[in-house]
Amino acid sequence: MIDYPRGIPVLIFILVTGITVLSVFAIERGEKQRDAADVARKAQAMTSAIERRAYTSSAYLRAGAALLSTQDDVTPELFRRFVSELRLDANYRGAEGIGWAPVVEAEELAEFEARLGMSRVEEQSVSPSIAEQPRDTLTPILYLQPDTVRNRRALGYDMYSEPVRRAAMDLAAANDRPTASGPIVLVQEGDGDAAGFLIYMPVFEGLSSSRELKGFIYSPFNAAQFLGSASDLVSYEAIASRLLDGEATSQNSMAQTEAWVDGRSTVTREVNLANRRMVLEVQSAREDGLSSMSMITLLFGLAVASLLMLVSRLLTQQSLEDRRAISWFEEQNSIRNSLTRELNHRVKNTLANVLSIVSLTRRRSENLDEFAEGLDGRIRALSATHDLLTQSEWGTTPIRSVIEVELAPYARDADHRLELDGPHTELAPNDALSLGLAIHELATNAAKYGSLSVSGGSVAVRWSQVNDTLAKVEWIERGGPPVSRPQRRGFGTDLIEKIVAHELRHPVELEFRPEGVRCTLLVPVREPSEFELRRKGPGGRGH
């Protein structure tokens, strides 16, 4: 320092400056790596969300195709009731609804237009007209639910007249599965130019090689709203995204968020959206320049001690944040595995019941209509009890609620009297399902042959708790036609005495007395710890 009074301070300054520059560089690299990892994670989450939404839409369309293929005529009431019963929820955001477009030959156009204008103030016609664009086959839109002013703009539009839509419909018909179209502008947009796409599901009538294309059930989507609904499922802060049509040569953008900046580094993921390849691009929306952490390091970098202390503190904080993130991911993975096991358990039990019902119904049915009617009623009984279990989050369900759900169709009939009496008793999910099936079969038999089939008949359902682990449920019919024991065992008898008895692990007493059918069931009463896969902790959150 004596020999170089100016050189040593300069050297120290240069060394400290170099350390500061290196520290800032390391911090910025860590920020970029962390930002890149965060963008990649969110891109994967958005990809899963988009494919999940597309799968949900495809499932609804498959269900609609299965229904419409069995109908000789798709009436407005049938289609409106089908869409309303779907109870479209948040998983269907971005869709304009569900529509029906039958295949129409040119000579059938006048009849179709008359049907299209039915119950409307003004006459409606197919567009574009045959005079403007001659063609032999048309696929005009007949219904589009929900019935809004926006959706009414699309009625009568011949989707087969437009090449992109036509290509998607031809591919869907060839593969017989839901197929998405390329980017188009929905007719609902009017004078707008917002990009959208459609998912088509063909509807055939007939069997095997003789199947004839009846039409298409489809869903129109606004691409921007569809992308936004998927983005809402992830932490949307500090990222931007856009959706491209992966099968178009130019890969023009279908939709993008407001924060999107062309030329910035992106993470690309391929998305299989209803049999069509699309591309999702996600980028960081973080502003260019030094981060606040780097600015602090730079300002305090001239003091070596402060710099070391600050860097040490920042590295410690970063390690703690990474450890918290790892712990959080482990916890989420544990919860997901637990939920998966629980779902598998519930689904296996339900499928076992359904398979038994199908097998017994098939053996006891004389014809296809009888099989379909019997199977429909029993599946609906399962569904009604499932709704109760869903409302209770698959916890315990009161006996009274199970019985009221199954007897709801007869409760408003003034010609009959229903009497429900018993204490508040909670049942486990599987036991509630079995009891619901038994009550459904007893009620169905009573409505056909018993006390609910004539005026003045009555049904009394009484239950009591035999002990802490067992409840007794009694079904008593009075005021109906004289009863004699059937010569041939029916499906209901087999279901109650075999399936229900097996599921409840107690015998069922079914008596055909002259004054009316009487059935006694013993139902287990179990503690929640015996059937719950996940328990709630002190804070109310699942573990």
Secondary structure, DSSP 4 states (H G I P E B T S, - for coil): --S-TTHHHHHHHHHHHHHHHHHHHHHHHHHHHHHHHHHHHHHHHHHHHHHHHHHHHHHHHHHHHHHHTT-SS--HHHHHHHHHHH---GGGTTB--EEEEE-EEGGGHHHHHHHHTTTSSS----BS-TTTS--SEE-B--EEES--HHHHTTTTBBGGGSHHHHHHHHHHHHHTS-EE--SEE-GGGTT---EEEEEEEEEEESSGGG-EEEEEEEEEEEHHHHHHHHHTTS--TTEEEEEEETTSSS--EEEE-TT--TTS-EEEEEEE-SS-EEEEEEEE-PPSS--HHHHHHHHTTTSHHHHHHHHHHHHHHHHHHHHHHHHHHHHHHHHHHHHHHHHHHHHHHHHHHHHHHHHHHHHH-SSHHHHHHHHHHHHHHHHHHHHHHHHTTTS-EEHHHHHHHHHHHHHT-TTSEEEEE----EE-HHHHHHHHHHHHHHHHHHHHTSGGGSTT-EEEEEEEEEETTEEEEEEEEESSS-----SS--HHHHIIIIIIHHHHTS--EEEEETTEEEEEEEEE---GGGT-SS-B-TTS-B-
